[in-house]
Amino acid sequence: MKKLILTILLLNNLALGYQRNVVFEIMTSTTCGYCPEAEALVDDIVAEFGEERVYEIAYHLWFPASGDPFYVANTSENRARNSLYQEAGDMYTPHSVIDGSIDVGSNRSIWRSRTSSRLGVPSPLQLTLDLSTPGEINALAVPEGSITNDNLTAFFVITESNIHYDAPNGRSIFNGVMRKFFPDVDGIPVDFSDGTAETLEVSYELDPEWQLDQLKMIFFIQDMATKEIYQAAMCHIPIPGYAFSLNEMTETYSLVEAMGSTEFSALLRNAGTETDEYEVRLMRDIPEGWAASFCIGEACYDSIGTVEILPEAMETLLVEVYPMGFDGMGEVRLVVSSLSDTTLADSVTFTAATGGDIILVDDDQGALFEDYYTEALDYLGYPYFLTDRTSESVDYSLLSRFNLCIWFTGTPYNDVLTSSDERAMGNFLDSGGRLFITGAEIGWDNRNDDFYSDYL
């Protein structure tokens, strides 16, 4: 009889609490060679146990090398969540954590079993999430009873999946990418000491560049002292009625002859569920004597045009710039606004030049070091022409159109400067041009070249 009573008591204790959902966080990078297999395993785990039970959040980092676009898209919040789990002197990728406190590191052999075990542990909280009001989060956290803990914090985070990107590490589809925390990455303190439910109301915004049909809102409550995640909930974010994306289809910088012309293009897509009409404006900051216009389909405009687009349909916007025989550098900007929702607006900027003072040569092999230079030059108000060495050759005929060349190679240590690169810069310097060149491994990879000894 005593054994029977004990068994019943144990079963009752196991039955206490709510069904648990699990948050699977992974620190990763598009520059990490071991990460594609790790991320694929996380995809398999989510598929096996169900996306309604296991929620992936991928924090992309600057380690082992710079250049991860998902890290750059939200540097501060990726860093903040990473620092919660990894110290600067002991950081690696891939690195996974299950429900905050179960650090499974890069030992992929235990990821599935630890996830399964955690799913079987009841939670003291039940969470519900309501996104029926556009741009508003209405959440409810119901405790099983009194929870005395001053360290509990509620978090809301948007993740995006099925992102197509040909990464340096060979992976081309990315899931669970952390996009943004709301209201911020610090979260909202919650208190269940009296055993009553907490109602949370938070506003959120969607970036039109995200794939709106691939977004999830994840709600979780975490003990910031032990890092344990008590419970989580998730729902797919409804696609808004009015939303659009505007993306460049051509390079944003173009060299043009004084008597010629150059063409840029952008793609305007209705990402909402309702038909919308858009106003398109062409803003000019070009040298005197230059001309510019734009076209939407067969209709061309000097300054302002409109276009109606069905849901999921798109239109190509073409911009033409004519120097009309005058040298210089200028910018044109397309500004698109929704006429149905006047809060929605976006723009793209294009630069055309016959030559100028400064040319920036982006030779970092796909990293994003150009941001440091463009931000500094923009802040100082210096106009510049940016060219990508990985997509087009840079020769003396190009450099000779400018007075100063800023050439940066970033961190690569192989094939840093080619012989044609060195020849172009050498001729540029011989003709009186000025060169500012930076790179972590130029002195190593090119140490035996004549250019290094004669010019650098």
N, C-alpha and C positions, 0 to 999 in steps of 0.2 A: 504493500500500500504506500509506504513512504517513497519507494522508487517511482511509483505511478504519479504521485503528487509532484515530485521533483521534476519529472519529465514534462508534466503539464505546465508547471511554472516556467521552465526553460522555453517551451514553445510559445508561451504567452509573451515572454520578454522579447523573443525574436520577432514576434508579430508587431511589436510596438513601432511607431514611427510611420513615415510615408515612403512610398517607392522612390528610390534615388535615381536621379539622372547624373551623369558623369561629365565633367569638363576635362578634356584632354588638351593640354597646352604644350606646344612644341616650339622651341627656339630653333630657327632654321635660317637658311640663306640661299639665294640663287647662285652664290659663288662657292658653295660647300659641295665637294665631290661626293660625300657620303649621304647627303640629304635627300636625293631623289628616292632611294630605296626606303628611307625612313618615312618620308611623306606618303609614299605609296602604301606602306604598312598601315599608317593612320587611316588612309582612305578605306582600306580593307576592314579595319576594326569598326569604323563608323558604319560601313555597309553590313557587317555581320550582326552587330547588336542593334542597329537601327538609328537613323539620324534623330529620331524622337527621344532617344535615350543617351546617346553619346554626342557631345558637342566639341568639335575641333576648333581651336583658336591658334593660329600660326603667327608667331611674332618673328618678323624678319629682321635680321641684324646686319651690321657692318662687318661682321667677322665670318669667315677668315679673310675676306677681301672686300673692298668697297665696291659699289656698283649695283646693289640690290634695289630695284625700283620700288619695291613694296616697303622697304625700310625707309627710303627717302620720302615716300608719300606721307609718312607719319613718324618722323624720327623720334620725337619726344615720348610718345606713348609706347612705341616699341622698346625704347630704352628703359622706360619706367617699369614695365612688366618684366623685362629681362633682369633688371637689377633686383627685383624681388626674389628671384630664384638663383641668380648667378653673381658671384663676386668678380670684379674686374680682373684679378690675377688668376682666376680659375674658371675661365669661360670657354665653352666649346659648343659646336653644333655638329649633328643634331643633339638636342637635349630636351627630353620630355618630362612632364610632370602631370600626374593624374590627380585630379581634385586638389591641387595645390600642395598637399603635404606628402604625396607619394612620389618621391623623386626616382624615376626609373632611368634617368640619364639617357645614354645612347645604347643601352642594353636591350636591343629590339626583341630578344628572345623572350622577355617577360612582359612586354607591353600588353599583349592580348590577355594573358592570364590575370595580370593585375587589374586590368579594366573589368574583366568578368567578375573578379572577386569584389571589387568596389561596388559594382552594380547590385550585389546581393546584400549590401549593408544598408539597413533602413536609415532614413534621414529624419531629423527632428523638425524639418520644415516642409511645408508645401507651398510652392510658388506658382502663380498664374500670371500670364502676360496678355495684355489686350492692346492691339494696335489698330483698332477699328477707326479711330479718329486720326486722319492724316497728320503726321508730324508730332503726334502725342503718344507717349508711353503711359499706360495705366497698368500698374503692377500691384499684386497683392502677395504678401508673405504671411502665412499662417503657421504659428508654432504649435507643436504638439502639446506644449506646456510652457512653464516658465523656463527661460534660458538666461542664466546670469553670465553675461560675457560683454565686456565693454569694448571689445575689439572687432565686432562684427560690422562689415561694410557691404553695401549693395552696389553691384556694378551692372551697367548696361553697355553692351558692345555690339557693334555691327561687324559681321564677317561677310566676305564675298568668296564665292567658289566658281569653278569652271573658268578661271582666267587663263586665256591663251597668251603665253609668253615664251619665246625660245630662249631659255636661260643658258648662261655659260656652262652650267653643270649638266646640261642635257635634258632637264625636265621642261616640259612644255605646257602642262596643265597644273594650275595651282588652286588648292581648295582651302577653305577656312581661313583665308587671309584676313588678319585684323585690319579693319579700316578706321574705326573711330569709336572712342568711349564717350558716353553721354551721362551726365553733363560734362564729365572729364574723367581722366584716368585715376583720380583720387577717390572716386566713388562717393556714396552717401552713407553716413553712419546710421545704423538701425539698432533698436533696443527692444528686446523681447523679455525683459526681466519681470514684467507683470503678466506675461503669458498671453497678451493680446496681439492681434494682427497688425501689421504695418502696411499702410497704403502709400504707394509712391507714384508721383506724377512727374514726368520728365519730358521735355521737348527734344526733338531730334531733327536733323536735316540730312538729306541725301545729296551726295555729290553726283551731278549728272554724268560724270565720267565713269561712275561705277555701272556695272551691269545690273539694272534694277530688278531683273527677274532672278538674280542669283544671290540675293541678300538675305541674311538671317539676323534677327535680334536675339542675343543671348543675355539672359538675366541670371546672375549668380550672387550668392552671399558668401563672403569669405572672412575667416578669422585672420586678421592681419598680424597677429602675434605668432600663431602656429602655422599659418598659411593654408590651413584646411578649408576647403570649400564645402559648406554644409549642404547646399542644394543648388540646383540650376533649373532653368526653364528656357524654352526656345520657341520662336515662331517665325515663319517666313514673313518678310516685310511686304505688305501689299504695294503693288505698283501704283503710283499716283495717277490721277487723271491727266494732269498736265506736267510734262517733264520732257527735256530734250538734251541731246548731247551735240557738241560742236568740236570736231577734230580736224587737225591739219592732215591733208593728203599728200602734200609735197614738202620738201625741205622748207624751213621758214626763212632761210637766207639764200639769196640768189645774186650771182654776179651778172651784170648786164653791160652791154656796150652802149656808149652814149647815144648812138643812132639806132639802137635796137629796142627791144622790149622783153619783158619777162612775165611769166604767168605763174600764179599761185592758185592752190585750190584747197577747199575745206569741205567736210561732209557734215551736213545738218540732218540729224535724225530725230524724229518724234519718238521719244522713249515712253510716252504716257499711253493711257488707254483711250483718250479722247482726241478727235481731230482738232488741230490747233492751227492758228495763223500766226506767222512770225514777221516782225519788222527787222529788216537788215539795213544797217547803216555802214557806210564806208568813211572812216576817219583817216585823214592824211596828215603826215608830218614829213613832207618831202621838199627837196630843194625848189627854189623858184624856177619856173619854166617846165617842171615835170608835170605829167598828167597821169591819172589813174581812174579806173572804172571797174565795175563788177557786173557779173551776169548770173542769173538764176535760170537755168534751162536756156530757152531762146530769148528771154527778156533781159535786157541790159540796162544798167542804171548808172547815173553819175554819183549820187549820194545816198538815196533811200529807195528801198524796194520792199515788197511784201510777198510772202508765199504761204499757201495753205498746204499742210502735210497730214496725211492720214496716219493713224497709229502704226508704229513700226516701219513706216515708209521713210524715205530720205531724199534729200536733194543735194546736188553738188553746187557749191558756190565758187565761181571763178573770178579771180582778181588779176587785172593786167596793169602793169606799170610801164610808163614810157618816159625815159629821160629827155627825149626831144632834143638831143644834141648837147645837153648840159651834164658835166661831171658832178659827182657827189654821192651821197648816201641818204636814203630816206626810208620811213616806215609807213605802212598802211595797216589799218586795223579794222577788221569786220566785227561789228557789235550786233549781236542777235538778241532780240527780246520777244518773249511770248506776249501776244495780245490778249490771251485768255486769262493768264496769270501774270500780272505785271511785276511780280517779285522775281520772276525767272529771267535771267539775262546771263550771257556769256560772250566771250570775245576771243579772237585769235589775231596775232600780230605777225606781219611778214616784213622782212627787210630786204631792200634791193640796193645795190651799190655798183658804181663804175670803178670805185676805188675809195680811198679815205686815209685816215690817220692810223687806225689800229685794226689788225686782223688777229683773231684768236684761232689757233689751230688746235682742235680737240683731237689728241692722239693718245688717249688713255685706254684704248682698246675696249670700249664699252662701259667703263666706269663713269662716274658723274662728277669728276673734278671740275668740269666747266662751270658748275653752279657757284663755286667760290670766286671765280674770275668775273662771271657775268654780274653777280650781285655787287661786287666791289665797284665795277665800272659803272653799273647803273646808279649806284649810290653817289658816285663822283660826277655823274652826268657826262661821261665820255662815250660818244658813239663808237661802235665797233662792229666788225663783220665776223661772224662765227662760221667756221667751216669744219666739217667732221672728216678727219683723216681716214677713218675706217671705211667710209662710203665713197670717197673720191680722192684722187691723187692731188698732192699739193706741189706745184712746181714753181720755178722762178717767175714765170709769166704771171702767175697769180700773186705771189708775194710782192712783186715789183709795183703793184698798184697801190701799195700801202707804205706808210712811213715807219711803222713799228709793228713787229711780229711778236706775239706772245704765244709760244709753243709749249704745251704741257703734255707729258707722257704718263703721269700718274705713277702707279706702282709696278707695272709689268717689268720683268727682268729678262725676257727673251724678245728678240726682234724689236727692240726699243726704237731705234732709228735705222731706216734703210739707207742704202747708198744714194738713192734718188732724193731722200729727205735731206741728207747731208749736202748733196750738191746744190739743192735749191736754196738752203740756208746760207751756204758758202757764197754763192753768186749774189744773193741778196745783201750780205754783209759787204762784199767787194764793191757793190754799186752804191754804198752809202746808207743802206738800211740799218735799222736798229733791231736787235734781237734780245728778247728775254725768254730764256728756255729753262724749264724746270722738269724734274723727274727723279724718282728715287734711285733708279738703276742705270742712268745714262753713263756715268763714269765706269760702271762695271761692264756693261754689255758693249760699249763702244770705245773702251779704253785703248784699243790697238789701232783705231782708225786715224787717218791723217786729220780728219775734221776735228776730232777731239783734241789732238795735240796742237794743231795750227790755229784753231779758232776759240776753243773753250779753255 
